Amino acid sequence: MTAGNGPVGAEAGRGRMRAAAFRRTDLRPLAVAALVWAVMAVPLVALLAIAASAVGATWPHLLRSVLPGATVTTLLLMAGVGLLTAVTGVGTAWLVAVCRFPGRRALEWALVLPLAIPTYLVAFAYMEIFDYTGPVQGAVRALFGFHTAREYWFPEIRSLPGAIFAMSAVLYPYVYLTTRILFLMQSARVMEVARTLGATPWRLFLRIALPMARPAIAVGVSLALMETINDIGAVDFFGVRTLTFAVYHTWLNRADLAGAAQLALVLLLLVLLLIYAERSARGRQRFHAAFGGQEPAPTFVLEGWRAFGAAAACFVPVAIGFLMPAALLADYATRRMEQFLDPAILDAALHSVTLAAATAVATVLVAFALAYAARLSRLGAVGLFARLAATGYAVPGTVLAVGILIPMAALDNRIDAAARALFGVSTGLLVTGSGAAIVYACSVRFLAIAYGSLDAGFTKISRHLDMVARTFGRRPGRILAEIHLPLMRRAMTAAALLVFVDTMKELSATVLLRPFDFETLATLVYGAVARGAFEDAAPAALVIVAIGVLPLVLLLGSGLEGAAGSGRRSGDQADRSSGMSR
């Protein structure tokens, strides 16, 4: 019996086929994805090591005097922001998606503009607007003839409710974008049947549209809450002592890095619980509604006072979240026109642009490598490593900063020791002293944005193009250069633009990792407001807003769906989680 004809031969043949198939599976994409994940996981591993190194009574003291109050305050802030962003985002999304009224098209994109303003700038603006010397209280005194603050009561803006109001004003677009997409996708037939059975628009919204939009609402609210947890500037301005501020205070003011790491782990645990709750809420929702793209959802034409009310309901969030803060900053900036040429602002702007550009380039390159590896390989581990590497957006900047400091300092020491041994020169703080640590932190945090854009871009490129190119003898390198890169140019540009803008606005990691005597526009505004020099902060703040608005205008030029999908893929997540098929 020959080996090729009997059972033994057949088994050997199948073994050789499996071995050949395994050899054909290129393990380089797996190595790339695993390496990127390992680099992105370094801050969290270091955070655990720093927290474990604590000695003495650090943790009992934090547990007794810091953690309870900070945790309660953080949860109350999250509850308030979550509720207000959900109400505002869902309400405005429903109005612009299924109702027709004057000004709807302009308001449809204007409702996204608050994303251009960082939370700490809105906090700065509303402290001025509602302060005793501000225009609102000034109008109250003029109207009723009051002369001192003791003669009337006015709500204190520097408070937890004030922080909830200001942060919700700029974070509701996360909910608006995701729910608007889902409202547009909902089946026209389902709604028409409900209307045939006598459902009023209000009942249609409550009984049909709102339950079907729950997955999208969960995605949008979770994104808003992640930004709430990450914030350090607004909560500091309003005097709200959250866990994020406790990490900052423990590290810098108490000089207790280990204690800050322990608080950061509690904050990270809170984020993980938020992610789990959001995914559990979406996972229990399953809606199947056909949407072929030819049956738009039924619309309600509003007239008279209803049309005016709808337009006002959509205009008020835009006015509160963008127009009023931008107008105040512009007014203050016109009084300090000479500061636009101030060397301090010019240096801060140069630092901000340099860091943002470096972060955008590094993040897009890493995200492209991840997305390309996931495209080339059929191994499930590649996709798993890619998803794990892109979860940094859920990690607050303060947590990343604590975890990055020790590894970067150790790398600085090794580079300096090697330079001394080989060349007899000292390099000093080459990494942490140059701002590279900030680039690293922002790349870890914003990799999800770039990866989402590029992964979505790759899904639009048919694999048949790769097969045809291979048929003509093109090797993978030439396929990448001649096919993939040209077709991915727009997705890469959008990803770089979004990462650039988010890095320009980033404060939490920057304020903790910046080198000595190194200012960005964000830290310059933060420092000026902390000193009470509100008008001096306006020029730098206005530059940040201008830089944030331009990319939004460019992205909105191709439609709201492109702006939402090219960044955080919120709409795609809501689509998949709801089980709806287009």
C-alpha positions as CSV (number, residue, x, y, z in Angstrom):
1,M,0.0,0.0,0.0
2,T,1.5,3.3,-1.0
3,A,1.4,6.4,1.1
4,G,-0.6,8.2,-1.5
5,N,-3.4,5.7,-1.9
6,G,-4.2,4.4,1.6
7,P,-5.7,6.1,4.6
8,V,-2.3,7.0,6.0
9,G,-1.4,8.6,2.7
10,A,-4.7,10.5,2.6
11,E,-4.2,11.8,6.1
12,A,-0.6,12.8,5.3
13,G,-1.9,14.6,2.3
14,R,-4.5,16.5,4.3
15,G,-1.7,17.4,6.8
16,R,0.5,18.8,4.1
17,M,-2.5,20.8,2.8
18,R,-3.1,22.3,6.2
19,A,0.6,23.0,6.7
20,A,0.7,24.7,3.3
21,A,-2.4,26.7,4.1
22,F,-0.9,27.8,7.4
23,R,2.3,28.8,5.6
24,R,0.2,30.9,3.2
25,T,-1.2,32.7,6.1
26,D,1.1,35.7,6.5
27,L,1.8,36.2,10.2
28,R,3.3,39.6,9.7
29,P,-0.2,41.3,10.1
30,L,-0.6,39.5,13.4
31,A,2.9,40.7,14.5
32,V,2.0,44.3,13.6
33,A,-1.3,44.3,15.4
34,A,0.2,42.6,18.5
35,L,3.1,45.1,18.5
36,V,0.8,48.1,18.3
37,W,-1.4,46.7,21.0
38,A,1.6,46.2,23.3
39,V,2.8,49.8,22.7
40,M,-0.7,51.2,23.4
41,A,-1.0,49.0,26.6
42,V,2.2,50.3,28.2
43,P,0.5,53.2,30.1
44,L,-2.1,50.9,31.7
45,V,0.6,48.3,32.7
46,A,2.7,51.1,34.2
47,L,-0.3,52.5,36.0
48,L,-0.8,49.1,37.7
49,A,2.9,49.0,38.7
50,I,2.9,52.5,40.1
51,A,-0.3,51.9,42.1
52,A,1.2,48.7,43.5
53,S,4.3,50.5,44.6
54,A,2.5,52.7,47.1
55,V,3.7,52.4,50.7
56,G,2.5,53.7,54.0
57,A,-1.1,55.0,54.6
58,T,-1.7,56.5,51.1
59,W,-4.6,54.3,50.1
60,P,-6.4,54.4,53.5
61,H,-6.1,58.2,53.5
62,L,-7.5,58.5,50.0
63,L,-10.2,56.0,50.7
64,R,-11.3,57.9,53.8
65,S,-11.0,61.5,52.8
66,V,-10.8,61.8,49.0
67,L,-12.5,58.9,47.2
68,P,-16.0,59.0,48.6
69,G,-16.7,62.7,47.9
70,A,-14.9,62.6,44.5
71,T,-16.8,59.5,43.4
72,V,-20.2,60.9,44.4
73,T,-19.5,64.2,42.7
74,T,-18.4,62.3,39.5
75,L,-21.5,60.2,39.4
76,L,-23.8,63.2,40.0
77,L,-22.0,65.0,37.2
78,M,-22.3,62.0,34.8
79,A,-26.0,61.6,35.7
80,G,-26.8,65.2,35.0
81,V,-24.8,65.4,31.8
82,G,-26.2,62.1,30.6
83,L,-29.8,63.2,31.1
84,L,-29.4,66.6,29.6
85,T,-27.4,65.5,26.6
86,A,-29.9,62.7,25.9
87,V,-32.9,65.0,26.1
88,T,-31.3,67.7,23.9
89,G,-29.7,65.4,21.4
90,V,-32.7,63.1,20.9
91,G,-35.2,65.9,20.7
92,T,-33.3,67.9,18.1
93,A,-32.4,64.8,16.1
94,W,-36.1,63.9,15.9
95,L,-37.1,67.3,14.8
96,V,-34.6,67.7,12.0
97,A,-35.0,64.1,10.8
98,V,-38.7,63.7,10.5
99,C,-40.2,67.2,10.7
100,R,-40.1,70.0,8.1
101,F,-40.0,73.6,9.2
102,P,-38.4,76.9,8.1
103,G,-34.6,76.9,8.8
104,R,-34.4,73.1,9.2
105,R,-31.6,72.6,6.7
106,A,-29.3,75.2,8.3
107,L,-30.0,74.0,11.8
108,E,-29.3,70.4,10.7
109,W,-25.6,71.1,10.4
110,A,-25.5,74.0,12.9
111,L,-26.4,71.6,15.7
112,V,-23.0,70.0,15.3
113,L,-21.0,73.2,15.8
114,P,-20.7,73.0,19.6
115,L,-18.2,70.1,19.0
116,A,-15.7,72.7,17.9
117,I,-15.5,74.3,21.4
118,P,-13.8,72.4,24.2
119,T,-15.6,72.1,27.5
120,Y,-13.1,74.3,29.4
121,L,-13.7,77.2,26.9
122,V,-17.5,77.0,27.4
123,A,-16.9,76.9,31.2
124,F,-14.8,80.0,30.9
125,A,-17.4,81.7,28.8
126,Y,-20.3,81.0,31.0
127,M,-18.5,82.0,34.2
128,E,-18.1,85.4,32.6
129,I,-21.7,85.5,31.2
130,F,-23.4,84.6,34.5
131,D,-20.9,86.2,36.9
132,Y,-21.9,89.1,39.1
133,T,-20.1,91.5,36.7
134,G,-21.4,89.7,33.6
135,P,-24.2,90.8,31.2
136,V,-26.9,88.6,32.6
137,Q,-26.7,89.8,36.2
138,G,-26.0,93.3,35.0
139,A,-29.3,93.2,33.1
140,V,-31.2,91.8,36.2
141,R,-29.9,94.7,38.3
142,A,-30.7,97.3,35.7
143,L,-34.2,95.8,35.1
144,F,-35.2,95.6,38.8
145,G,-33.2,98.4,40.2
146,F,-30.9,96.3,42.4
147,H,-27.6,97.7,43.5
148,T,-25.8,94.9,45.4
149,A,-25.8,91.1,45.2
150,R,-27.5,90.9,48.6
151,E,-30.7,92.4,47.2
152,Y,-31.5,89.5,44.9
153,W,-30.9,85.8,44.5
154,F,-29.1,84.4,41.4
155,P,-28.0,80.8,40.9
156,E,-24.3,80.2,41.4
157,I,-22.6,79.2,38.1
158,R,-19.5,77.9,39.9
159,S,-21.3,74.8,41.1
160,L,-22.2,71.2,40.1
161,P,-25.4,72.3,38.3
162,G,-23.4,75.0,36.4
163,A,-20.9,72.3,35.3
164,I,-23.7,70.1,34.1
165,F,-25.3,72.9,32.1
166,A,-22.0,74.1,30.5
167,M,-20.7,70.6,29.6
168,S,-24.1,69.4,28.3
169,A,-24.2,72.4,26.0
170,V,-21.2,71.1,24.0
171,L,-21.5,67.4,24.4
172,Y,-25.1,66.8,23.2
173,P,-24.0,66.6,19.5
174,Y,-22.7,63.1,20.3
175,V,-26.3,62.0,21.0
176,Y,-27.6,64.1,18.2
177,L,-25.4,62.6,15.5
178,T,-26.1,58.9,16.4
179,T,-29.8,59.3,16.9
180,R,-30.4,61.4,13.9
181,I,-28.8,58.7,11.7
182,L,-31.0,56.0,13.2
183,F,-34.2,58.1,12.9
184,L,-33.4,58.5,9.2
185,M,-32.9,54.8,8.9
186,Q,-36.1,53.7,10.6
187,S,-38.6,51.9,8.4
188,A,-41.1,54.1,6.7
189,R,-43.5,51.1,6.6
190,V,-43.5,50.8,10.4
191,M,-44.3,54.4,10.9
192,E,-46.9,54.5,8.2
193,V,-48.7,51.5,9.8
194,A,-48.6,53.3,13.2
195,R,-50.1,56.5,11.6
196,T,-52.8,54.4,9.9
197,L,-53.7,53.0,13.3
198,G,-54.2,56.6,14.5
199,A,-50.9,57.2,16.3
200,T,-50.3,60.9,16.8
201,P,-46.7,62.3,16.1
202,W,-46.1,62.5,19.8
203,R,-47.2,58.9,20.4
204,L,-45.3,57.7,17.3
205,F,-42.2,59.2,18.8
206,L,-42.7,57.7,22.3
207,R,-44.0,54.3,21.3
208,I,-42.1,53.5,18.0
209,A,-39.2,55.8,17.3
210,L,-37.7,56.2,20.8
211,P,-37.5,52.5,21.6
212,M,-35.9,51.7,18.3
213,A,-33.4,54.5,18.9
214,R,-32.3,53.2,22.3
215,P,-29.1,51.6,21.0
216,A,-28.0,54.8,19.3
217,I,-28.9,56.9,22.4
218,A,-26.7,54.5,24.5
219,V,-23.8,55.0,22.1
220,G,-24.1,58.8,22.1
221,V,-24.6,59.2,25.8
222,S,-21.6,56.9,26.5
223,L,-19.4,59.1,24.3
224,A,-20.6,62.2,26.0
225,L,-19.9,60.7,29.4
226,M,-16.4,59.6,28.4
227,E,-15.7,63.2,27.6
228,T,-17.2,64.3,30.9
229,I,-14.9,61.9,32.8
230,N,-11.9,63.1,30.8
231,D,-12.5,66.8,31.5
232,I,-10.3,68.6,34.0
233,G,-10.5,72.3,32.9
234,A,-14.3,72.8,33.2
235,V,-14.6,71.0,36.6
236,D,-11.7,73.0,38.0
237,F,-13.2,76.3,36.8
238,F,-16.6,75.4,38.4
239,G,-15.0,74.2,41.6
240,V,-16.4,70.6,41.1
241,R,-14.0,68.1,42.6
242,T,-14.4,65.0,40.5
243,L,-12.1,61.9,40.4
244,T,-10.2,63.4,37.4
245,F,-9.5,66.5,39.4
246,A,-8.5,64.3,42.4
247,V,-5.9,62.5,40.3
248,Y,-4.5,65.9,39.1
249,H,-4.5,67.4,42.6
250,T,-3.0,64.3,44.3
251,W,-0.2,64.1,41.7
252,L,0.8,67.8,41.4
253,N,-0.3,69.4,44.6
254,R,0.4,66.5,47.0
255,A,3.4,65.2,45.1
256,D,1.9,61.6,45.5
257,L,2.3,59.8,42.2
258,A,1.4,56.4,43.6
259,G,-1.8,57.8,45.2
260,A,-2.7,59.5,41.9
261,A,-2.2,56.1,40.2
262,Q,-4.5,54.4,42.7
263,L,-7.2,57.1,42.1
264,A,-6.6,56.7,38.3
265,L,-7.4,53.0,38.6
266,V,-10.7,53.8,40.3
267,L,-11.5,56.2,37.5
268,L,-10.5,53.6,34.9
269,L,-12.8,51.1,36.7
270,L,-15.6,53.6,36.4
271,V,-15.0,54.0,32.7
272,L,-15.0,50.2,32.2
273,L,-18.3,49.9,34.1
274,L,-19.7,52.6,31.8
275,I,-18.6,50.7,28.7
276,Y,-20.1,47.5,30.1
277,A,-23.4,49.2,30.9
278,E,-23.6,50.8,27.5
279,R,-22.8,47.5,25.7
280,S,-25.2,45.6,27.9
281,A,-28.0,48.1,27.1
282,R,-27.3,47.9,23.4
283,G,-26.9,44.1,23.5
284,R,-30.4,43.6,24.7
285,Q,-31.9,45.6,21.9
286,R,-32.7,43.9,18.7
287,F,-34.8,45.6,16.0
288,H,-35.2,44.4,12.5
289,A,-36.4,47.0,10.1
290,A,-35.9,47.1,6.4
291,F,-34.5,50.2,4.8
292,G,-33.8,50.0,1.2
293,G,-32.8,53.6,0.7
294,Q,-35.9,54.4,-1.5
295,E,-38.5,54.8,1.2
296,P,-37.6,57.8,3.4
297,A,-39.2,58.0,6.8
298,P,-42.5,59.8,6.9
299,T,-42.2,63.5,7.6
300,F,-44.5,65.9,9.4
301,V,-44.9,69.4,7.9
302,L,-45.1,71.9,10.8
303,E,-46.8,75.2,10.4
304,G,-47.6,78.2,12.5
305,W,-46.6,78.1,16.2
306,R,-45.4,74.5,15.8
307,A,-42.9,75.4,13.2
308,F,-41.7,78.3,15.3
309,G,-41.4,76.1,18.3
310,A,-39.4,73.4,16.5
311,A,-37.0,76.0,15.0
312,A,-36.6,77.6,18.4
313,A,-36.0,74.2,20.1
314,C,-33.2,73.5,17.6
315,F,-31.7,77.0,17.7
316,V,-31.4,77.3,21.5
317,P,-28.8,74.5,21.8
318,V,-26.8,76.1,19.0
319,A,-26.9,79.5,20.7
320,I,-26.0,78.1,24.1
321,G,-23.4,75.7,23.0
322,F,-21.7,77.8,20.3
323,L,-23.0,81.2,19.4
324,M,-22.9,82.8,22.9
325,P,-19.5,81.4,24.0
326,A,-18.0,82.3,20.6
327,A,-19.5,85.8,20.7
328,L,-18.0,86.4,24.2
329,L,-14.6,85.2,23.1
330,A,-14.7,87.4,20.0
331,D,-15.7,90.4,22.1
332,Y,-12.9,89.9,24.6
333,A,-10.4,89.2,21.9
334,T,-11.2,92.5,20.1
335,R,-10.2,94.3,23.3
336,R,-6.9,92.5,23.3
337,M,-6.0,92.6,19.6
338,E,-2.3,93.3,20.4
339,Q,-2.1,89.9,22.2
340,F,-2.5,88.0,18.9
341,L,1.1,89.1,18.3
342,D,2.2,88.4,21.9
343,P,5.3,86.1,21.7
344,A,3.7,83.9,24.5
345,I,0.6,83.2,22.3
346,L,2.7,82.7,19.2
347,D,4.9,80.2,20.9
348,A,1.9,78.4,22.4
349,A,0.3,78.3,19.0
350,L,3.5,76.9,17.5
351,H,3.7,74.3,20.2
352,S,0.0,73.3,19.7
353,V,0.2,73.1,16.0
354,T,3.5,71.1,16.1
355,L,2.2,68.6,18.7
356,A,-1.2,68.3,16.9
357,A,0.5,67.7,13.5
358,A,2.9,65.2,14.9
359,T,0.1,63.3,16.7
360,A,-2.0,63.3,13.6
361,V,0.8,61.9,11.4
362,A,1.8,59.3,14.0
363,T,-1.8,58.2,14.8
364,V,-2.8,57.9,11.1
365,L,0.3,55.9,10.3
366,V,-0.4,53.5,13.2
367,A,-4.1,53.3,12.4
368,F,-3.3,52.6,8.7
369,A,-1.0,49.8,9.7
370,L,-3.7,48.3,12.0
371,A,-6.5,48.6,9.4
372,Y,-4.2,47.2,6.6
373,A,-3.2,44.3,8.8
374,A,-6.8,43.5,9.6
375,R,-7.6,43.6,5.8
376,L,-4.7,41.3,4.8
377,S,-5.1,38.7,7.5
378,R,-8.0,36.3,8.1
379,L,-6.8,35.5,11.6
380,G,-9.4,36.6,14.2
381,A,-6.5,37.5,16.6
382,V,-5.5,40.4,14.3
383,G,-8.9,42.0,14.5
384,L,-9.0,41.4,18.3
385,F,-5.6,43.1,18.8
386,A,-6.7,46.0,16.5
387,R,-9.9,46.6,18.5
388,L,-8.0,46.4,21.8
389,A,-5.4,48.9,20.6
390,A,-8.1,51.3,19.5
391,T,-9.9,51.4,22.9
392,G,-7.7,54.2,24.2
393,Y,-10.5,56.7,23.5
394,A,-12.3,55.4,26.6
395,V,-9.2,56.1,28.8
396,P,-9.2,59.6,30.4
397,G,-6.2,61.8,29.6
398,T,-5.2,62.0,33.3
399,V,-5.1,58.2,33.5
400,L,-2.9,58.0,30.5
401,A,-0.6,60.8,31.8
402,V,0.0,58.9,35.1
403,G,0.7,55.7,33.3
404,I,3.1,57.3,30.7
405,L,5.3,59.3,33.1
406,I,7.3,56.5,34.5
407,P,8.0,54.5,31.3
408,M,9.0,57.7,29.5
409,A,11.2,58.8,32.3
410,A,12.8,55.4,32.3
411,L,13.4,55.6,28.5
412,D,14.9,59.1,29.0
413,N,17.4,57.6,31.6
414,R,18.4,54.7,29.3
415,I,18.9,57.0,26.3
416,D,21.0,59.4,28.5
417,A,23.1,56.5,29.9
418,A,23.7,55.1,26.5
419,A,24.7,58.6,25.1
420,R,27.1,59.1,28.1
421,A,28.7,55.7,27.6
422,L,29.1,55.9,23.8
423,F,29.7,59.6,23.1
424,G,30.4,61.1,26.5
425,V,27.4,63.6,26.3
426,S,24.2,63.9,28.2
427,T,20.9,64.0,26.3
428,G,18.9,65.1,29.3
429,L,15.1,64.6,29.2
430,L,15.0,63.9,25.5
431,V,11.5,62.4,25.4
432,T,9.6,64.0,28.3
433,G,11.4,67.3,27.8
434,S,10.5,67.6,24.1
435,G,6.7,67.0,24.3
436,A,7.0,63.5,22.8
437,A,5.1,62.1,25.8
438,I,2.2,64.3,24.9
439,V,2.2,63.0,21.4
440,Y,2.3,59.4,22.7
441,A,-0.6,60.1,25.1
442,C,-2.8,61.7,22.5
443,S,-1.9,59.0,19.9
444,V,-3.1,56.3,22.4
445,R,-6.3,58.2,23.2
446,F,-7.2,59.2,19.6
447,L,-6.2,56.1,17.8
448,A,-9.8,55.0,17.8
449,I,-10.8,58.0,15.8
450,A,-8.2,57.4,13.1
451,Y,-8.7,53.6,13.0
452,G,-12.5,54.0,12.7
453,S,-12.1,56.2,9.7
454,L,-9.5,54.1,7.9
455,D,-11.2,50.8,8.7
456,A,-14.4,52.2,7.2
457,G,-12.4,53.4,4.2
458,F,-10.9,49.9,3.6
459,T,-14.4,48.3,3.7
460,K,-15.3,50.4,0.7
461,I,-12.4,49.0,-1.4
462,S,-13.4,45.7,-3.0
463,R,-11.1,42.8,-2.4
464,H,-11.6,41.9,-6.1
465,L,-9.2,44.8,-6.9
466,D,-6.5,43.1,-4.9
467,M,-7.2,39.8,-6.7
468,V,-7.0,41.4,-10.1
469,A,-3.7,43.1,-9.2
470,R,-2.2,39.9,-8.1
471,T,-3.4,38.2,-11.3
472,F,-1.3,40.8,-13.2
473,G,1.7,40.0,-11.0
474,R,1.6,42.9,-8.6
475,R,3.3,42.3,-5.3
476,P,1.6,43.5,-2.0
477,G,3.9,46.5,-1.8
478,R,2.9,47.7,-5.3
479,I,-0.7,47.0,-4.6
480,L,-0.5,49.2,-1.5
481,A,1.2,52.0,-3.4
482,E,-0.8,51.9,-6.6
483,I,-4.3,51.0,-5.4
484,H,-4.9,51.3,-1.6
485,L,-3.1,54.6,-0.9
486,P,-4.7,56.6,-3.7
487,L,-8.2,55.2,-2.8
488,M,-7.6,55.8,0.9
489,R,-6.4,59.4,0.6
490,R,-9.7,61.0,1.6
491,A,-10.2,58.7,4.6
492,M,-6.6,59.4,5.7
493,T,-7.1,63.1,5.4
494,A,-10.3,63.1,7.4
495,A,-8.7,61.0,10.1
496,A,-5.7,63.3,10.3
497,L,-8.0,66.3,10.5
498,L,-10.1,64.9,13.3
499,V,-7.0,63.8,15.3
500,F,-5.4,67.2,14.7
501,V,-8.4,69.1,16.1
502,D,-8.9,66.8,19.1
503,T,-5.2,67.2,20.0
504,M,-5.4,71.0,19.7
505,K,-8.2,70.9,22.3
506,E,-6.7,68.3,24.6
507,L,-6.0,69.6,28.1
508,S,-6.1,66.7,30.6
509,A,-3.0,64.9,29.4
510,T,-1.2,68.0,28.2
511,V,-1.3,69.9,31.5
512,L,0.2,66.9,33.3
513,L,2.9,65.8,30.7
514,R,4.1,69.2,29.3
515,P,7.8,70.0,29.8
516,F,8.8,72.8,32.1
517,D,8.0,76.3,30.7
518,F,6.2,74.7,27.8
519,E,2.7,76.1,26.9
520,T,0.1,75.2,24.4
521,L,-3.0,77.2,23.6
522,A,-5.0,74.9,25.8
523,T,-2.7,75.2,28.8
524,L,-2.3,79.0,28.2
525,V,-6.1,79.4,28.4
526,Y,-6.3,77.2,31.5
527,G,-3.5,79.1,33.3
528,A,-5.0,82.5,32.5
529,V,-8.5,81.5,33.7
530,A,-7.1,80.0,36.8
531,R,-5.4,83.3,37.6
532,G,-8.7,85.2,36.9
533,A,-7.3,86.9,33.8
534,F,-10.4,86.1,31.7
535,E,-9.8,88.7,29.0
536,D,-6.2,87.7,28.5
537,A,-7.3,84.1,27.8
538,A,-9.7,85.2,25.0
539,P,-7.3,85.5,22.1
540,A,-5.8,82.0,22.6
541,A,-9.3,80.6,23.2
542,L,-10.6,82.1,20.0
543,V,-7.8,80.6,18.0
544,I,-8.7,77.1,19.4
545,V,-12.4,77.7,18.4
546,A,-11.4,78.8,14.9
547,I,-9.2,75.8,14.4
548,G,-12.0,73.6,15.6
549,V,-14.7,75.1,13.3
550,L,-12.8,74.8,10.0
551,P,-12.6,71.0,10.0
552,L,-16.2,70.7,10.9
553,V,-17.2,72.9,8.0
554,L,-15.0,70.8,5.7
555,L,-16.5,67.5,6.9
556,L,-20.1,68.8,6.9
557,G,-19.6,69.8,3.3
558,S,-20.0,66.2,2.4
559,G,-22.9,65.5,4.7
560,L,-23.5,64.9,8.4
561,E,-23.2,61.1,7.9
562,G,-19.7,61.5,6.6
563,A,-18.7,63.7,9.5
564,A,-20.0,61.2,12.0
565,G,-18.9,58.0,10.3
566,S,-15.4,59.1,9.4
567,G,-14.5,59.9,13.0
568,R,-15.8,57.8,15.9
569,R,-18.1,55.6,13.8
570,S,-20.9,56.3,16.2
571,G,-23.5,55.8,13.6
572,D,-22.0,52.5,12.4
573,Q,-21.9,51.2,16.0
574,A,-25.5,52.2,16.5
575,D,-26.5,50.6,13.2
576,R,-24.8,47.2,14.0
577,S,-26.0,47.2,17.6
578,S,-29.6,47.8,16.6
579,G,-29.6,44.9,14.1
580,M,-31.1,47.1,11.3
581,S,-30.3,46.3,7.7
582,R,-30.2,49.0,5.1
